[in-house]
Amino acid sequence: MADGIAIVRGGHRTLFKWHRARKQAGDLPFTGERIIEGLRLGASVEVDLVKHADGGFAVLHDFSLDRDTTGTGPVAAAPAATLRQLVLRDGEGRPTSHQVMLLEDLCALLADNTAFAPDGIVQLDLKEEADGAIGPREIEGFSRAVGPVAAHFILSGGSAENVERLAAAVPGLAAGFDPCSKEAMAELERTRDFSAFVA
C-alpha cells in the first residue's frame, strides 16, 4: 500500500481509486500536488466537477462553498473570479494555502506536467445530475479546457445525458456512466431485472 495504488492479498491485486484526489483518508481533497503525484504513480484519481456561475466548472464536491472552502453560498452563484480567490479548508475547518481549482486550472496543471505513468488517469465525476443542466456555454468551455489534455481524463457522472453532451464535444475523451444514482440500485434490488438495469 506504500504507493497507494493497490493491495495484493491471496494473489489478487485490488486497485484503489484516489477518491476526491486523496491518497489517504486524511489528505486535503483536490490539491494539485496530490493529483500530480497520483498520475506519476499511475493512480486512478477522482475529482468532482460542480458548475459555477460563468458556465464553467469548479473542482469541488459540494454544491455549496460553505464546508470545504472559505466562501459561502452556492457554487452555481459564484463567478470564476470569486472562486479563484477562495482557499480550501482542512478537516477541522481551518483555511489552508491551497486555492480552489477550476477545470481550466486542472487542465493547465496537467499540460505543464508530462512525466505521468501510462496507467495514471483523472476521473472527472460530473456532479450535475439534473438532465439538461449542461448547455452550450458549459459544453464550449469544457471542450476548450479538456481538449488539449483529453488523454489524461475519463468523464463520468450520474446523468448519462450530461456526460454524453460534454464527451461528444471532446474527440478522444473516454466516458462512462454511473448507473447507481437516482435510486437505480434500490430499483434493481426490488425488481431483480438485471437486463433492464444494464439497458
N, CA and C of each residue as an Amber inpcrd file, in Angstrom:
protein
   597
   0.8330000  -1.2000000   0.0000000   0.0000000   0.0000000   0.0000000
   0.8670000   1.2500000   0.0000000   2.1860000   1.0850000   0.0580000
   3.0710000   2.2430000   0.1620000   2.8610000   3.2380000  -0.9700000
   2.6090000   2.7460000  -2.1820000   2.4250000   3.6810000  -3.2920000
   0.9790000   4.1580000  -3.4190000   0.0720000   3.5560000  -2.6640000
  -1.3220000   3.9790000  -2.7040000  -2.0640000   3.5770000  -3.9530000
  -1.5100000   2.6270000  -4.7140000  -2.1380000   2.2300000  -5.9700000
  -2.9830000   0.9720000  -5.8120000  -2.4980000   0.0140000  -5.0330000
  -3.1890000  -1.2670000  -4.9260000  -2.7150000  -2.0100000  -3.6880000
  -3.4760000  -3.0410000  -3.3170000  -3.0200000  -4.0080000  -2.3250000
  -3.1070000  -5.3880000  -2.9690000  -2.2250000  -6.2790000  -2.5290000
  -2.2340000  -7.6580000  -3.0070000  -2.5060000  -8.5580000  -1.8170000
  -3.5180000  -9.4000000  -1.9500000  -3.8660000 -10.3310000  -0.8880000
  -4.3330000 -11.6240000  -1.5240000  -3.7330000 -12.7110000  -1.0840000
  -4.1140000 -14.0110000  -1.6320000  -3.8740000 -14.1010000  -3.1240000
  -2.8610000 -13.4100000  -3.6190000  -2.5460000 -13.4390000  -5.0450000
  -3.4320000 -12.5630000  -5.9040000  -4.3620000 -11.8460000  -5.2860000
  -5.2770000 -10.9740000  -6.0380000  -4.9010000  -9.5170000  -5.7990000
  -4.7640000  -8.7410000  -6.8760000  -4.4120000  -7.3300000  -6.7890000
  -5.6770000  -6.4800000  -6.8960000  -5.9260000  -5.6660000  -5.8730000
  -7.0820000  -4.7780000  -5.8490000  -6.5950000  -3.3410000  -6.0190000
  -7.0530000  -2.6910000  -7.0750000  -6.6600000  -1.3160000  -7.3570000
  -7.4890000  -0.3390000  -6.5280000  -6.8590000   0.7440000  -6.1090000
  -7.5450000   1.8110000  -5.3870000  -7.8910000   2.9430000  -6.3360000
  -8.9310000   3.6700000  -5.9860000  -9.2200000   4.9400000  -6.6320000
  -8.9580000   6.0270000  -5.5920000  -8.2440000   7.0570000  -5.9840000
  -7.9740000   8.1600000  -5.0690000  -9.1990000   9.0750000  -5.0550000
 -10.1710000   8.7220000  -4.2080000 -11.4340000   9.4380000  -4.1250000
 -11.1860000  10.8780000  -3.6680000 -11.7760000  11.8300000  -4.4000000
 -11.5880000  13.2580000  -4.1420000 -10.1050000  13.6330000  -4.1810000
  -9.3530000  12.8930000  -4.9960000  -7.9160000  13.1390000  -5.1970000
  -7.1270000  13.0240000  -3.8990000  -7.5200000  12.0730000  -3.0560000
  -6.8030000  11.8420000  -1.8050000  -6.1180000  10.4800000  -1.8510000
  -4.8500000  10.4560000  -1.5120000  -4.1090000   9.1970000  -1.4100000
  -4.4900000   8.4770000  -0.1200000  -4.6410000   9.2500000   0.9420000
  -5.0380000   8.7200000   2.2440000  -6.2610000   9.4890000   2.7300000
  -7.0020000   8.8760000   3.6280000  -8.2570000   9.4730000   4.0890000
  -8.0540000  10.8560000   4.6930000  -6.9350000  11.1130000   5.3360000
  -6.7080000  12.3960000   5.9830000  -6.1960000  13.4870000   5.0660000
  -5.9420000  13.1750000   3.8040000  -5.4330000  14.1770000   2.8650000
  -6.4860000  15.2400000   2.5670000  -6.0070000  16.4480000   2.2670000
  -6.8870000  17.5120000   1.8090000  -7.3640000  17.1660000   0.3950000
  -8.6640000  17.2460000   0.1180000  -9.1470000  16.9200000  -1.2330000
  -8.6950000  17.9330000  -2.2750000  -8.5250000  17.4620000  -3.4850000
  -8.3890000  18.2860000  -4.6880000  -7.1990000  19.2500000  -4.6800000
  -6.0540000  18.7780000  -4.2190000  -4.8640000  19.6260000  -4.3310000
  -4.0860000  19.2220000  -5.5770000  -3.5190000  20.2200000  -6.2380000
  -2.7430000  19.9490000  -7.4420000  -1.5780000  19.0240000  -7.1890000
  -0.9200000  19.1750000  -6.0530000   0.2400000  18.3440000  -5.7350000
  -0.1280000  16.8700000  -5.6700000  -1.2630000  16.5750000  -5.0160000
  -1.6670000  15.1750000  -4.8620000  -2.1280000  14.5990000  -6.2080000
  -2.7830000  15.3960000  -7.0210000  -3.2240000  14.9170000  -8.3380000
  -2.0160000  14.5550000  -9.1950000  -1.0100000  15.4120000  -9.2200000
   0.2020000  15.1390000  -9.9960000   0.9200000  13.9050000  -9.4410000
   1.0090000  13.7910000  -8.1210000   1.6320000  12.5980000  -7.5240000
   0.9160000  11.3330000  -7.9870000  -0.4080000  11.3500000  -7.9450000
  -1.1710000  10.1870000  -8.3620000  -0.9190000   9.8020000  -9.8010000
  -0.8990000  10.7760000 -10.6870000  -0.6690000  10.4870000 -12.1030000
   0.7460000   9.9500000 -12.3380000   1.6950000  10.4470000 -11.6100000
   3.0680000   9.9530000 -11.7680000   3.2160000   8.5330000 -11.2540000
   2.4020000   8.1620000 -10.2590000   2.4480000   6.8010000  -9.7250000
   1.5810000   5.8340000 -10.5280000   0.7200000   6.3480000 -11.3990000
  -0.1800000   5.5030000 -12.1760000  -1.5080000   5.2570000 -11.5010000
  -1.9200000   6.1690000 -10.6340000  -3.1800000   6.0080000  -9.9010000
  -4.3740000   6.4360000 -10.7510000  -5.5420000   5.9830000 -10.3340000
  -6.8090000   6.4870000 -10.8380000  -7.2720000   7.5370000  -9.8360000
  -7.2490000   8.8050000 -10.2460000  -7.5110000   9.9210000  -9.3430000
  -8.8700000  10.5230000  -9.6880000  -9.7940000  10.5060000  -8.7410000
 -11.1400000  11.0170000  -8.9870000 -11.2560000  12.4460000  -8.4820000
 -11.7720000  13.3330000  -9.3370000 -12.0960000  14.7000000  -8.9220000
 -13.5320000  15.0050000  -9.3280000 -14.1820000  15.8370000  -8.5400000
 -15.5690000  16.1930000  -8.7920000 -15.6620000  17.5370000  -9.4970000
 -16.6740000  17.6870000 -10.3270000 -16.9230000  18.9440000 -11.0400000
 -18.3200000  19.4490000 -10.7170000 -18.3760000  20.7240000 -10.2980000
 -19.6400000  21.3890000 -10.0000000 -19.6950000  22.6700000 -10.8320000
 -20.8270000  22.9230000 -11.4370000 -20.9950000  24.0900000 -12.3130000
 -20.9550000  25.3890000 -11.5050000 -20.2510000  26.4100000 -12.0630000
 -20.2400000  27.7320000 -11.4160000 -21.0000000  28.7440000 -12.2680000
 -21.0630000  29.9820000 -11.8060000 -21.9470000  30.9900000 -12.4070000
 -21.5630000  31.3980000 -13.8170000 -20.3040000  31.2000000 -14.1940000
 -19.8630000  31.6090000 -15.5310000 -19.9680000  30.4890000 -16.5600000
 -20.6470000  29.4050000 -16.1970000 -20.8320000  28.3110000 -17.1430000
 -19.6740000  27.3430000 -17.2040000 -18.7260000  27.4800000 -16.3050000
 -17.6130000  26.5370000 -16.2180000 -17.7930000  25.6190000 -15.0270000
 -16.7050000  24.9850000 -14.6120000 -16.7710000  24.0010000 -13.5340000
 -15.6880000  24.2480000 -12.4970000 -16.0870000  24.1230000 -11.2290000
 -15.1470000  24.1590000 -10.1150000 -14.8140000  22.7310000  -9.7160000
 -13.5920000  22.5070000  -9.2830000 -13.1690000  21.1870000  -8.8040000
 -13.5270000  21.1270000  -7.3210000 -14.7780000  20.7950000  -7.0520000
 -15.3300000  20.7040000  -5.7020000 -16.3470000  19.5840000  -5.6430000
 -16.5860000  19.0850000  -4.4520000 -17.5480000  18.0020000  -4.2670000
 -18.9570000  18.5290000  -3.9890000 -19.0520000  19.5420000  -3.1410000
 -20.3530000  20.0370000  -2.6900000 -20.8950000  21.1090000  -3.6350000
 -22.2090000  21.2660000  -3.6140000 -22.8450000  22.3350000  -4.3760000
 -22.8020000  23.6620000  -3.6120000 -22.4040000  23.6120000  -2.3400000
 -22.2410000  24.8000000  -1.5120000 -20.7640000  25.0070000  -1.2060000
 -20.3650000  26.2500000  -1.0870000 -18.9750000  26.5860000  -0.7820000
 -18.6650000  26.5070000   0.7120000 -19.6780000  26.4620000   1.5410000
 -19.5180000  26.6940000   2.9720000 -18.6220000  25.6930000   3.7040000
 -18.7120000  24.4220000   3.4040000 -17.9820000  23.4160000   4.1850000
 -16.5100000  23.3240000   3.8030000 -16.2080000  23.2620000   2.5210000
 -14.8540000  22.9330000   2.0750000 -14.0040000  24.1240000   1.6610000
 -14.5670000  25.3300000   1.6210000 -13.8150000  26.4970000   1.1590000
 -14.0390000  27.6770000   2.0970000 -13.3260000  28.7650000   1.8590000
 -13.5200000  29.9860000   2.6310000 -14.6650000  30.8340000   2.0910000
 -15.3780000  30.3290000   1.1140000 -16.5280000  31.0390000   0.5580000
 -17.8260000  30.6150000   1.2080000 -18.9120000  31.2830000   0.8040000
 -20.2490000  30.9340000   1.2800000 -21.2140000  30.9440000   0.1010000
 -22.3010000  30.1980000   0.2680000 -23.3480000  30.1790000  -0.7490000
 -23.1310000  29.1000000  -1.7870000 -24.0330000  29.0410000  -2.7620000
 -23.9560000  28.0140000  -3.7920000 -22.8010000  28.2430000  -4.7710000
 -22.1610000  27.1640000  -5.1700000 -21.1170000  27.2480000  -6.1970000
 -21.7280000  27.8170000  -7.4750000 -22.9520000  27.4250000  -7.7860000
 -23.6110000  27.8540000  -9.0250000 -23.7930000  29.3690000  -9.0970000
 -23.7510000  30.0570000  -7.9600000 -23.9240000  31.5120000  -7.9480000
 -22.5880000  32.2580000  -7.9310000 -21.4890000  31.5270000  -7.8460000
 -20.1690000  32.1570000  -7.7230000 -19.4840000  32.2530000  -9.0800000
 -19.0570000  33.4540000  -9.4830000 -18.2890000  33.5900000 -10.7260000
 -16.8910000  32.9940000 -10.5680000 -16.2510000  32.7180000 -11.6860000
 -14.9120000  32.1370000 -11.6750000 -13.9270000  33.0090000 -10.9050000
 -13.9910000  34.3170000 -11.0840000 -13.0510000  35.2160000 -10.3990000
 -13.1910000  35.1210000  -8.8850000 -14.4050000  34.9700000  -8.4040000
 -14.6330000  34.8130000  -6.9600000 -14.0750000  33.4870000  -6.4770000
 -14.3220000  32.4230000  -7.2140000 -13.8410000  31.0920000  -6.8190000
 -12.3210000  31.0610000  -6.7360000 -11.6590000  31.7480000  -7.6360000
 -10.1920000  31.7470000  -7.6540000  -9.5940000  32.5030000  -6.4710000
 -10.3910000  33.2660000  -5.7560000  -9.9110000  33.9750000  -4.5640000
 -10.0830000  33.1420000  -3.2960000 -10.7550000  32.0070000  -3.4120000
 -11.0310000  31.1710000  -2.2420000  -9.9490000  30.1220000  -2.0410000
  -9.8200000  29.6750000  -0.7970000  -8.9150000  28.5660000  -0.4900000
  -9.7230000  27.4300000   0.1350000  -9.1470000  26.2380000   0.0810000
  -9.7740000  25.0640000   0.6740000  -9.6120000  25.0880000   2.1870000
 -10.5690000  24.4990000   2.8840000 -10.4860000  24.3210000   4.3360000
 -10.0500000  22.8890000   4.6250000  -9.3280000  22.6990000   5.7330000
  -8.9310000  21.3500000   6.1170000 -10.0750000  20.6620000   6.8700000
  -9.8330000  19.4630000   7.3500000 -10.8660000  18.6890000   8.0260000
 -11.4010000  19.3190000   9.2940000 -10.6390000  20.2480000   9.8650000
 -11.0710000  20.9640000  11.0710000 -11.7200000  22.3060000  10.7360000
 -11.8430000  22.6050000   9.4480000 -12.4640000  23.8540000   9.0290000
 -11.5170000  25.0300000   8.9290000 -10.2230000  24.7880000   9.0980000
  -9.2320000  25.8680000   9.0270000  -8.8330000  26.1320000   7.5750000
  -8.6980000  27.4120000   7.1880000  -8.2240000  27.7290000   5.8360000
  -6.8150000  27.1830000   5.6150000  -6.5570000  26.7260000   4.4030000
  -5.2380000  26.2160000   4.0300000  -4.6130000  27.1680000   3.0120000
  -3.4750000  26.7960000   2.4890000  -2.8350000  27.6060000   1.4430000
  -3.2230000  27.1480000   0.0390000  -4.1140000  26.1660000  -0.0650000
  -4.4910000  25.5910000  -1.3580000  -5.7300000  26.2890000  -1.9280000
  -5.5620000  26.8840000  -3.1120000  -6.6710000  27.5760000  -3.7610000
  -7.6750000  26.5880000  -4.3520000  -8.9130000  27.0350000  -4.4460000
  -9.9330000  26.2840000  -5.1630000  -9.5270000  26.2550000  -6.6360000
  -9.5670000  25.0740000  -7.2440000  -9.2310000  24.9510000  -8.6650000
 -10.4890000  24.9710000  -9.5190000 -10.3600000  25.5500000 -10.6690000
 -11.3770000  25.4240000 -11.7070000 -10.9000000  24.3660000 -12.6840000
 -11.8040000  23.8790000 -13.5330000 -11.4290000  22.8600000 -14.5120000
 -10.2710000  23.3390000 -15.3770000 -10.2760000  24.6020000 -15.7700000
  -9.1880000  25.1310000 -16.5950000  -7.8470000  25.0620000 -15.8670000
  -7.8620000  25.3100000 -14.5610000  -6.6330000  25.2390000 -13.7590000
  -6.1080000  23.8070000 -13.7200000  -7.0100000  22.8510000 -13.5420000
  -6.6190000  21.4420000 -13.5230000  -6.0100000  21.0420000 -14.8630000
  -6.6330000  21.4520000 -15.9520000  -6.1260000  21.1000000 -17.2790000
  -4.7710000  21.7350000 -17.5410000  -4.5910000  22.9790000 -17.1080000
  -3.2960000  23.6480000 -17.2710000  -2.2230000  22.9380000 -16.4480000
  -2.5800000  22.4770000 -15.2660000  -1.6450000  21.7370000 -14.4130000
  -1.1750000  20.4690000 -15.1090000  -2.0930000  19.7510000 -15.7360000
  -1.7300000  18.5200000 -16.4380000  -0.9080000  18.8140000 -17.6870000
  -1.2160000  19.9020000 -18.3670000  -0.4690000  20.2560000 -19.5780000
   0.9770000  20.6070000 -19.2560000   1.2040000  21.1410000 -18.0600000
   2.5490000  21.5480000 -17.6540000   3.3770000  20.4160000 -17.0540000
   2.7630000  19.2780000 -16.8010000   3.4460000  18.1370000 -16.1900000
   3.2170000  16.9150000 -17.0640000   4.2770000  16.3760000 -17.6310000
   4.0930000  15.2930000 -18.6000000   4.7040000  13.9670000 -18.1870000
   5.3830000  13.8990000 -17.0610000   6.0500000  12.6500000 -16.6650000
   5.0830000  11.7480000 -15.8990000   3.9850000  11.3710000 -16.5580000
   2.9640000  10.5570000 -15.9100000   3.1350000   9.0880000 -16.2630000
   2.7590000   8.2160000 -15.3410000   2.7650000   6.7880000 -15.6220000
   1.6720000   6.4730000 -16.6420000   1.8740000   5.4550000 -17.4660000
   0.8880000   5.1490000 -18.5160000  -0.5190000   4.8780000 -17.9930000
  -0.6190000   4.2970000 -16.7860000  -1.9430000   3.9580000 -16.2540000
  -2.5960000   5.1010000 -15.4880000  -1.8720000   6.1860000 -15.2550000
  -2.4290000   7.2910000 -14.4910000  -3.5550000   7.9750000 -15.2470000
  -4.6560000   8.2170000 -14.5410000  -5.8110000   8.8580000 -15.1830000
  -6.6020000   9.6390000 -14.1430000  -7.2310000  10.7220000 -14.5900000
  -8.1060000  11.5080000 -13.7400000  -9.5390000  11.2420000 -14.1640000
 -10.3350000  10.7780000 -13.2190000 -11.7640000  10.5830000 -13.4650000
 -12.4840000  11.8740000 -13.0960000 -13.0640000  12.5370000 -14.0780000
 -13.8670000  13.7270000 -13.8440000 -15.2820000  13.2680000 -13.5070000
 -15.6810000  13.4310000 -12.2590000 -17.0040000  12.9870000 -11.8060000
 -17.9400000  14.1870000 -11.8230000 -18.7560000  14.2690000 -12.8560000
 -19.6850000  15.3790000 -13.0380000 -20.8270000  15.2500000 -12.0300000
 -20.9210000  16.2070000 -11.1130000 -21.9410000  16.1430000 -10.0650000
 -23.3000000  16.6510000 -10.5430000 -23.3360000  17.3040000 -11.6740000
 -24.5910000  17.8640000 -12.2030000 -25.4400000  16.7310000 -12.7710000
 -26.4030000  16.2620000 -11.9770000 -27.1930000  15.1010000 -12.3860000
 -28.5400000  15.4460000 -12.9840000 -28.9570000  16.6990000 -12.8950000
 -30.2420000  17.0700000 -13.4870000 -30.0880000  17.1090000 -15.0070000
 -30.8740000  16.2800000 -15.6910000 -30.8200000  16.2890000 -17.1480000
 -31.1060000  17.6940000 -17.6570000 -30.3170000  18.1370000 -18.6220000
 -30.4800000  19.4700000 -19.1690000 -29.6630000  20.5340000 -18.4460000
 -28.9150000  20.1520000 -17.4110000 -28.1040000  21.1240000 -16.6610000
 -26.9010000  21.6070000 -17.4490000 -26.5640000  20.8930000 -18.5090000
 -25.3990000  21.2310000 -19.3170000 -25.8650000  21.8400000 -20.6420000
 -25.5260000  23.1180000 -20.8390000 -25.9260000  23.8150000 -22.0520000
 -24.7330000  24.1630000 -22.9220000 -24.9500000  24.9460000 -23.9800000
 -23.8790000  25.2970000 -24.9230000 -22.6890000  25.9900000 -24.2730000
 -22.9470000  26.8430000 -23.2980000 -21.8530000  27.5640000 -22.6360000
 -20.9340000  26.5910000 -21.8840000 -21.5300000  25.6580000 -21.1610000
 -20.7400000  24.6610000 -20.4300000 -19.9860000  23.7450000 -21.3930000
 -20.6410000  23.3620000 -22.4720000 -20.0060000  22.4650000 -23.4480000
 -18.8070000  23.1440000 -24.0980000 -18.9630000  24.4080000 -24.4840000
 -17.8690000  25.1250000 -25.1480000 -16.6640000  25.2860000 -24.2120000
 -16.9090000  25.6740000 -22.9740000 -15.8240000  25.8520000 -22.0120000
 -15.1440000  24.5410000 -21.6590000 -15.9310000  23.4900000 -21.4920000
 -15.3930000  22.1740000 -21.1850000 -14.4960000  21.6880000 -22.3200000
 -14.9810000  21.8280000 -23.5450000 -14.2210000  21.3950000 -24.7150000
 -12.9040000  22.1440000 -24.8380000 -12.9480000  23.4450000 -24.6310000
 -11.7450000  24.2720000 -24.7400000 -10.7040000  23.8720000 -23.6850000
 -11.1550000  23.6050000 -22.4710000 -10.2260000  23.2650000 -21.3830000
  -9.6820000  21.8530000 -21.5170000 -10.5620000  20.8980000 -21.7530000
 -10.1890000  19.4780000 -21.7020000  -9.5470000  18.9960000 -22.9980000
  -9.9350000  19.5530000 -24.1290000  -9.4600000  19.0730000 -25.4220000
  -7.9700000  18.8010000 -25.5050000  -7.1050000  19.7430000 -25.1300000
  -5.6620000  19.5230000 -25.2790000  -5.0800000  18.4270000 -24.3890000
  -5.7910000  18.0640000 -23.3240000  -5.2620000  17.0530000 -22.3890000
  -6.2510000  15.9040000 -22.1900000  -7.1190000  15.6820000 -23.1690000
  -8.1930000  14.6940000 -23.0320000  -7.6820000  13.2930000 -22.7210000
  -6.4850000  12.9500000 -23.1710000  -5.9450000  11.6050000 -22.9450000
  -5.7360000  11.2980000 -21.4690000  -5.6890000  12.3140000 -20.6320000
  -5.4700000  12.1100000 -19.1950000  -6.7640000  11.9130000 -18.4220000
  -7.9220000  12.0010000 -19.1010000  -9.2030000  12.0270000 -18.4040000
 -10.1450000  10.9110000 -18.8450000 -11.0540000  10.5890000 -17.9280000
 -12.2830000   9.8820000 -18.2560000 -13.4000000  10.6650000 -17.5750000
 -14.4660000  10.9270000 -18.2880000 -15.5920000  11.6870000 -17.7600000
 -16.6950000  10.7240000 -17.3620000 -17.2550000  10.9180000 -16.1660000
 -18.3690000  10.0850000 -15.7280000 -19.3300000  10.9340000 -14.9110000
 -20.4430000  10.3490000 -14.5610000 -21.4230000  11.0510000 -13.7400000
 -22.7270000  10.2930000 -13.6980000 -23.6650000  10.8230000 -12.9300000
 -24.9450000  10.1590000 -12.7430000 -25.9820000  10.4750000 -13.8030000
 -25.7130000  11.4360000 -14.6730000 -26.6260000  11.7510000 -15.7700000
 -25.9680000  11.3650000 -17.0840000 -26.4570000  10.3060000 -17.6930000
 -25.8920000   9.8680000 -18.9720000 -26.0230000  10.9640000 -20.0220000
 -27.1130000  11.7230000 -19.9830000 -27.3250000  12.7950000 -20.9580000
 -26.2530000  13.8710000 -20.8320000 -25.9770000  14.3060000 -19.6160000
 -24.9750000  15.3600000 -19.4110000 -23.5730000  14.8850000 -19.7630000
 -23.2370000  13.6620000 -19.3770000 -21.9320000  13.1050000 -19.7160000
 -21.7830000  13.0090000 -21.2240000 -22.8040000  12.5280000 -21.8880000
 -22.7450000  12.3650000 -23.3420000 -22.5840000  13.7110000 -24.0520000
 -23.2830000  14.7340000 -23.5830000 -23.2000000  16.0520000 -24.2330000
 -21.7960000  16.6370000 -24.1220000 -21.1790000  16.5030000 -22.9580000
 -19.8270000  17.0240000 -22.7850000 -18.8080000  16.1850000 -23.5430000
 -18.9100000  14.8700000 -23.4340000 -17.9300000  13.9830000 -24.0710000
 -17.9650000  14.1100000 -25.5880000 -19.1450000  14.3300000 -26.1580000
 -19.2640000  14.4400000 -27.6120000 -18.4980000  15.6410000 -28.1540000
 -18.2340000  16.6250000 -27.3070000 -17.5480000  17.8360000 -27.7570000
 -16.0280000  17.7240000 -27.6740000 -15.5280000  16.6020000 -27.1390000
 -14.0810000  16.4320000 -26.9630000 -13.6480000  15.1180000 -27.6220000
 -13.1440000  15.1740000 -28.8510000 -12.7080000  13.9460000 -29.5200000
 -11.6640000  13.1950000 -28.6920000 -11.8710000  11.8950000 -28.5770000
 -10.9210000  11.0480000 -27.8700000 -11.1070000  10.9860000 -26.3700000
 -12.0830000  11.7170000 -25.8130000 -12.3010000  11.6800000 -24.3770000
 -13.0540000  10.4090000 -23.9980000 -12.4780000   9.6300000 -23.0980000
 -13.1610000   8.4380000 -22.5880000 -14.3100000   8.8830000 -21.6940000
 -15.3960000   8.1330000 -21.7140000 -16.5640000   8.4910000 -20.9070000
 -17.2080000   7.2400000 -20.3410000 -17.8310000   7.4160000 -19.2040000
 -18.5620000   6.3350000 -18.5590000 -19.7950000   6.8970000 -17.8910000
 -20.5950000   6.0290000 -17.3260000 -21.8420000   6.4330000 -16.6900000
 -21.9840000   5.6490000 -15.3970000 -22.3460000   6.3410000 -14.3360000
 -22.5800000   5.6860000 -13.0460000 -24.0600000   5.3490000 -12.9410000
 -24.4090000   4.0810000 -13.1440000 -25.8270000   3.7140000 -13.1430000
 -26.4000000   3.5610000 -11.7450000 -25.6150000   3.8320000 -10.7290000
 -26.0660000   3.5920000  -9.3590000 -26.6810000   4.8290000  -8.7160000
 -26.8850000   5.8750000  -9.4750000 -27.5190000   7.0800000  -8.9580000
 -29.0220000   7.0160000  -9.1880000 -29.7010000   7.9970000  -8.6310000
 -31.1440000   8.1610000  -8.8490000 -31.9300000   6.9030000  -8.4850000
 -31.6300000   6.3340000  -7.3580000 -32.3570000   5.1660000  -6.8210000
 -32.2980000   3.9350000  -7.7210000 -31.3410000   3.8810000  -8.6430000
 -31.2600000   2.7430000  -9.5650000 -30.9770000   1.4300000  -8.8180000
 -30.1190000   1.4840000  -7.8120000 -29.7860000   0.2560000  -7.0820000
 -30.9930000  -0.2670000  -6.3000000 -31.7430000   0.6200000  -5.6870000
 -32.9360000   0.1920000  -4.9480000 -33.9520000  -0.4430000  -5.8990000
 -34.0710000   0.1480000  -7.0890000 -34.9940000  -0.4150000  -8.0830000
 -34.5290000  -1.7800000  -8.5450000 -33.2200000  -1.9460000  -8.7260000
 -32.6780000  -3.2390000  -9.1280000 -32.9320000  -4.2890000  -8.0530000
 -32.7230000  -3.9270000  -6.8080000 -32.9930000  -4.8700000  -5.7180000
 -34.4580000  -5.2630000  -5.6750000 -35.3370000  -4.3080000  -5.9690000
 -36.7710000  -4.5820000  -5.9270000 -37.2040000  -5.4830000  -7.0850000
 -36.7380000  -5.1700000  -8.3030000 -37.2240000  -5.8840000  -9.4820000
 -36.3890000  -7.0970000  -9.8450000 -35.0780000  -7.0710000  -9.4980000
 -34.1270000  -8.1220000  -9.8940000 -34.0340000  -8.2390000 -11.4250000
 -34.3990000  -7.1660000 -12.1190000 -34.3900000  -7.1490000 -13.5870000
 -33.0310000  -6.5980000 -14.0480000 -32.0340000  -7.4740000 -14.1260000
 -30.6820000  -7.0660000 -14.4770000 -30.5880000  -6.5810000 -15.9250000
 -31.3560000  -7.1370000 -16.8200000 -31.3320000  -6.7100000 -18.2160000
 -31.7700000  -5.2710000 -18.3590000 -32.8360000  -4.8920000 -17.6640000
 -33.3140000  -3.5160000 -17.7320000 -32.3100000  -2.5670000 -17.1030000
 -31.6430000  -3.0060000 -16.0360000 -30.6280000  -2.1740000 -15.3760000
 -29.4810000  -1.8720000 -16.3350000 -29.0060000  -2.8900000 -17.0510000
 -27.9090000  -2.6920000 -17.9920000 -28.3460000  -1.8080000 -19.1430000
 -29.5730000  -2.0190000 -19.6360000 -30.0800000  -1.2100000 -20.7490000
 -30.2000000   0.2430000 -20.3390000
